[in-house]
Amino acid sequence: MSRELKFRVWSNIKNCWLNSICIGNDGSPFLHYVHIDDKQNVIHKVFTIESLQPIIQQSTGLKDTTGKEIYDGDICYYFAEHESLSEYGRRTCKGKIGWYDNFCWTFNYDKKIESSVWFLNSDFDFTKLLIIGNICENPELI
């Protein structure tokens, strides 16, 4: 099964999401500007954006309990009892979505708990995952 690859790009300099950004074959972000002049000529311009200190985040292709698309770097609550949480008397945990070892998406939560990484596969219950922010806009949530 294939899915559309989606990305979002954050600027550490401007502290905002950048719109209309393309990702090159080498993974470098750039801005492709198309303009039509007075003579109806199509003018293409390409600008690199490295000076904006971009952070590229990829969509997981999955959605949280509200239907919001989940991206790398999203910070979420997970509402469920899980064996690794039960000994700590917790029913919810907060964690970050990440890419693990070039292999799969993960939900990384409490660093104090040894098994603090869940692999986001068919066994993971996404109906209990709620996005509350992301590492770019809300680093204080980590």
C-alpha positions as CSV (number, residue, x, y, z in Angstrom):
1,M,0.0,0.0,0.0
2,S,1.4,3.4,-0.9
3,R,0.5,6.8,0.5
4,E,1.1,10.4,-0.3
5,L,4.3,11.8,1.3
6,K,3.7,15.1,3.0
7,F,6.1,17.4,4.8
8,R,5.9,20.7,6.8
9,V,8.8,23.0,7.3
10,W,9.5,25.2,10.4
11,S,11.9,28.2,10.4
12,N,14.0,28.5,13.5
13,I,14.8,32.1,12.5
14,K,11.3,33.3,11.8
15,N,9.6,31.0,14.4
16,C,6.8,30.1,12.0
17,W,5.8,27.4,9.5
18,L,6.9,28.1,6.0
19,N,4.4,27.9,3.1
20,S,5.0,26.8,-0.5
21,I,8.2,24.9,0.3
22,C,9.4,22.1,-2.0
23,I,11.7,19.3,-0.9
24,G,14.4,18.4,-3.4
25,N,15.6,14.9,-4.2
26,D,18.5,15.4,-1.9
27,G,16.2,16.3,1.0
28,S,17.0,20.0,0.8
29,P,14.1,22.5,1.2
30,F,13.7,25.3,-1.3
31,L,11.1,27.8,-2.4
32,H,9.9,27.6,-6.1
33,Y,8.4,30.9,-7.1
34,V,6.5,31.2,-10.4
35,H,5.6,34.6,-11.8
36,I,3.9,35.7,-15.0
37,D,5.1,39.0,-16.3
38,D,3.3,41.7,-18.3
39,K,4.1,39.9,-21.6
40,Q,2.6,36.6,-20.2
41,N,6.1,35.0,-19.9
42,V,6.3,32.4,-17.1
43,I,9.3,33.1,-14.9
44,H,10.6,30.4,-12.5
45,K,12.8,31.3,-9.6
46,V,14.3,29.0,-7.0
47,F,15.5,30.2,-3.6
48,T,17.3,28.2,-1.1
49,I,16.1,28.6,2.5
50,E,19.0,27.3,4.5
51,S,19.5,30.7,6.1
52,L,16.0,30.3,7.7
53,Q,17.3,27.2,9.6
54,P,14.5,24.9,8.4
55,I,13.3,21.9,10.3
56,I,11.6,19.4,8.0
57,Q,8.9,17.2,9.5
58,Q,7.2,14.3,7.7
59,S,3.6,13.3,8.1
60,T,3.1,9.8,9.5
61,G,0.0,9.3,7.2
62,L,-2.0,8.7,10.4
63,K,-4.6,10.8,12.3
64,D,-5.2,11.4,16.0
65,T,-8.6,11.0,17.7
66,T,-9.8,14.4,16.3
67,G,-8.8,13.6,12.8
68,K,-5.8,15.8,12.8
69,E,-2.8,14.6,10.8
70,I,0.1,13.4,12.9
71,Y,3.6,14.6,12.0
72,D,7.1,13.8,13.2
73,G,7.8,16.1,16.2
74,D,4.1,16.3,17.3
75,I,3.6,16.1,21.1
76,C,0.6,14.0,22.1
77,Y,-1.4,12.6,25.0
78,Y,-2.1,8.9,24.9
79,F,-5.3,8.0,26.9
80,A,-5.1,4.3,27.8
81,E,-4.1,1.8,30.4
82,H,-0.9,0.0,29.2
83,E,1.0,-2.6,31.1
84,S,4.2,-0.4,31.2
85,L,2.1,2.5,32.7
86,S,0.0,0.5,35.2
87,E,2.8,0.0,37.7
88,Y,3.1,3.8,37.8
89,G,-0.6,4.3,38.4
90,R,-1.1,6.4,35.3
91,R,-3.9,6.3,32.8
92,T,-2.4,8.9,30.4
93,C,1.0,9.8,29.2
94,K,2.5,12.5,27.1
95,G,5.1,11.9,24.4
96,K,6.6,12.8,21.1
97,I,6.1,11.2,17.7
98,G,9.5,10.3,16.1
99,W,11.2,8.3,13.4
100,Y,13.1,5.3,14.8
101,D,16.2,3.9,13.2
102,N,15.1,4.6,9.6
103,F,12.5,1.9,10.2
104,C,9.2,3.1,11.7
105,W,7.2,5.8,13.5
106,T,7.3,5.7,17.3
107,F,5.6,7.3,20.3
108,N,8.4,8.2,22.8
109,Y,7.1,9.0,26.3
110,D,8.4,9.0,29.8
111,K,12.2,8.6,29.9
112,K,12.0,7.2,33.4
113,I,10.2,4.1,32.1
114,E,12.4,1.5,30.5
115,S,10.0,0.5,27.7
116,S,9.2,4.1,26.8
117,V,9.0,3.6,23.0
118,W,5.9,2.2,21.4
119,F,6.1,1.4,17.7
120,L,3.2,2.9,15.7
121,N,1.9,-0.2,14.0
122,S,-1.5,-1.9,13.5
123,D,-1.6,-2.8,17.2
124,F,-1.4,0.9,18.4
125,D,-4.8,2.4,19.2
126,F,-4.7,5.8,17.4
127,T,-8.2,6.6,18.7
128,K,-6.6,7.3,22.1
129,L,-3.9,9.7,20.7
130,L,-4.4,13.4,20.9
131,I,-2.0,16.1,19.5
132,I,-1.4,18.9,22.0
133,G,1.4,20.6,20.2
134,N,4.8,20.1,18.5
135,I,8.5,20.4,19.3
136,C,8.8,23.6,17.2
137,E,5.9,25.7,18.5
138,N,5.6,24.2,22.0
139,P,9.1,22.9,23.2
140,E,8.0,23.6,26.8
141,L,5.6,20.6,26.5
142,I,8.4,18.1,26.4
